[in-house]
Amino acid sequence: MSRRLPFHYSWIVLIVTFFTLIVAAGVRSMPGILILPLEKEFGWDRSAISFAVSVNLLLYGLVGPFAAGLMNRFGLKKIMIVGLTLLISGILLTTIMRTNWQLVVLWGIMVGFGSGMAALVLGATVVNRWFVTHRGLLMGILTASTATGQIIFLPLLASLTEKEGWRNAVYMVAIVLGILLPTVLILMKDSPKQLDLLPFGAKEGDVIPSPPGGNPFIEAISALREGMRSKNFWLLAGSFFICGASTNGLVGTHMVPACSDHGIPEVRAAGLLALMGLCDLVGTVGSGWLSDRVNNKILLFAYYGLRGISLLLLPQAFDPESDRLSLFAVFYGLDWIATVPPTVALTAKTFGREKVGMMFGWVVAFHQIGSATAAYGAGILRTTQGHYDNAFMLAGALCVVTAVSIFAISTKSEVKIPENAELAT
């Protein structure tokens, strides 16, 4: 079948993955819309609802390396099907929940596990398994799908929730997931070898590493142990901890209430986040293109350094009568997750393409831990000090320190040709 196509089948796999990540991002964007309706209907306080969201965020990150191991052992398609099934089941069952512990189980655990199986580790695995060329650009495109999902789903879900109720918004997402599920089942393939193909861009005689196929849980823990012995791993994981803290954890969670503290309406504040997401599409795809052509350490130095400077200046931008916040949204949006493509490239350089999904999964886990830490920590600072200024300043300073630390990453490959490697023929 694949040999009769006028193009390489890898592009079909990429498209299916792209739409899977878009829909998964849409699911992850829903808590921001559901908090107020759940408060109103069930009388739960915001901290109780936020706990379920925190569980979701942590599992989304921690599941990643184990999901990568499961993909190596059982194949991409099966794990994607399991993840999508968990997402559908979890969000549909929330429509009949009655207690807060059910929200924790359904949204925190089930949706957390499902979203972790349809996350950036999936994109990293697909790109490094199906492509030899254009990896940076393609990883940038898949990473940008997160912003695309939020831009597409957030306005629709917010409008539907306001007009028809939150349950109808949930049903709409479930329908989209239900359409995606058979698409993955029919079109998704585990590897080029399954279709008797070479990865896109590979030539005869190239070494094609085969993914490990042992116990996925043992492999995930072994990967963590291997990473802990590598200076590069700690530098990459530490930088991604700060990345998560300064984006999802701080700006993504607290930007709207910070604007409200300065008399800026919530609608305008939400519009700033949407503008960031739109700019993120351009920035992340552009970062992917650059990561194929420019030293990845220089890119990360620029991204973290510029992000740090913007956060250090942010407290002076909260003026309802000026355009400083709009300028911040554009500048910050371009840099939002532009760090992903060069980080994936350095991870692959250090540990090898056959391990990149699992090793990057652990790096993403640190990202989510940073997100959770900043979300909680910034809330404490706001409660005790009455403002977010020090939270933004601290995050900015940490980004600047991270930018400098990037140059300590070694560009010397730690990869050895594995025994199960094959020669492309």
C-alpha positions, 0 to 999 in steps of 0.5 A, a space after each residue: 500500500 505505502 509503495 503506491 503512494 505518491 509520497 512517503 507514508 511518514 507524512 501521514 503518520 506525522 499528520 495523524 500525530 499532529 491532530 492527536 496532539 491538537 485534540 489532547 491539548 484541547 482536553 488539557 485546556 478545559 480545566 480553566 473553563 470548568 473551574 467556575 461552572 463546577 464551583 457554581 454547581 457543586 459548591 466546591 472551593 477553588 483549592 479542591 478543584 485545583 488539586 485535581 488539576 494539579 494531579 493531572 499536571 503531574 501525571 501528564 509529566 510523569 507518565 511520559 517516560 513510561 509511555 515512551 517505554 510502552 510505545 517501544 514495547 507495544 507500538 505507537 498505535 496501541 498506546 495512542 488508542 489506550 490514551 485516547 480511550 482514557 481521555 474519552 472515558 475520563 471526560 465523559 464520566 465527569 458529566 455524572 460525577 457528584 463528589 470532589 474525589 470523583 473529579 480527582 479520579 476522573 480528571 486528575 488520574 484518568 485524564 492525566 494518564 491519557 494526556 501523558 500518553 498523547 504528549 510531547 514524548 509521542 511527537 519526539 518518538 514519531 519524529 525520531 523514528 520516522 524521519 532522518 531529515 528536518 527533525 527540528 522543524 517537524 518537532 517544532 510543528 508538533 510542539 506548536 500543536 499544543 498552542 493550536 489546540 488551545 487556540 481552536 478549543 478554548 474560544 469554542 468551549 468557553 462559548 459553548 459552556 456559557 450558552 449550553 452548559 459545561 456538560 455540552 462542552 464536554 460532549 463536544 470534545 468527546 465527539 472529536 476524540 471519538 472521530 480521532 480514535 478510528 482515524 488513529 486505528 486505521 492510519 497510524 503505523 508503528 515504524 517504517 519497518 512495518 511497511 518495509 520502508 526506510 525513515 524519510 531521508 535515510 539512505 542505504 547503508 545508514 545505521 537505523 537503531 531499533 527501539 528497545 523492546 523489553 519491560 517498559 517500566 524497567 526500561 523507564 527506570 533504567 533510562 532515569 538511572 542512565 540520565 542521572 549519571 549524565 551531566 547533560 541530563 541534569 542540565 537539560 532537565 533543570 532547564 526544562 524545570 525552569 521552562 515549566 515554572 516560567 510558562 505554564 506554572 507562572 504566566 499560564 496560571 497567574 497572568 489573568 489574576 495578576 492583570 485583575 490585581 491591576 484593574 485589567 478586565 479578565 476578558 482582556 487578560 484572556 485575550 493576552 493569553 490567546 495572543 501568546 498562543 498565536 505568537 507561539 505557533 510562529 515562534 515554535 515552528 521557527 525554532 524548529 527550523 532554526 534548530 536544524 541549522 543553528 547551534 542548539 545551545 546558542 538557541 537555548 541561551 537566547 530563549 531563556 535569556 530573553 524570557 528572563 529579561 521580559 519577566 524581570 520587566 513585566 511588573 512595570 508593564 501592568 498599566 491599563 493605559 499602555 500597550 506594554 502588556 500587548 508587547 509582552 504577550 507578543 514577545 513572550 508568546 514567540 518564546 513560550 515553548 520555543 525551547 522544545 525543538 533544541 532540547 529534543 535535539 540535544 537529548 537525541 544527540 546525548 542519548 541516541 534517537 532510539 532512546 529520545 522518547 524515553 529520555 525526553 519524557 523524563 526531561 518533560 517530567 521535570 518541566 511539569 514538576 516545575 509547572 506545579 511548583 511555580 503554580 503553587 509557589 506564586 500563589 503563596 507569594 501573592 497571598 503573603 505579599 499581596 502582589 505577584 511582582 517578586 514571583 515574576 522577578 524570581 522567575 526572570 532571574 532563574 531564566 537568566 541563570 539557566 541561559 548561562 548554564 546552557 553552555 555547560 552542556 556537552 555537544 559530544 555524543 554519549 551514544 554508542 551504536 547499539 547491538 540491535 542496530 540495522 543497516 538501511 538497505 
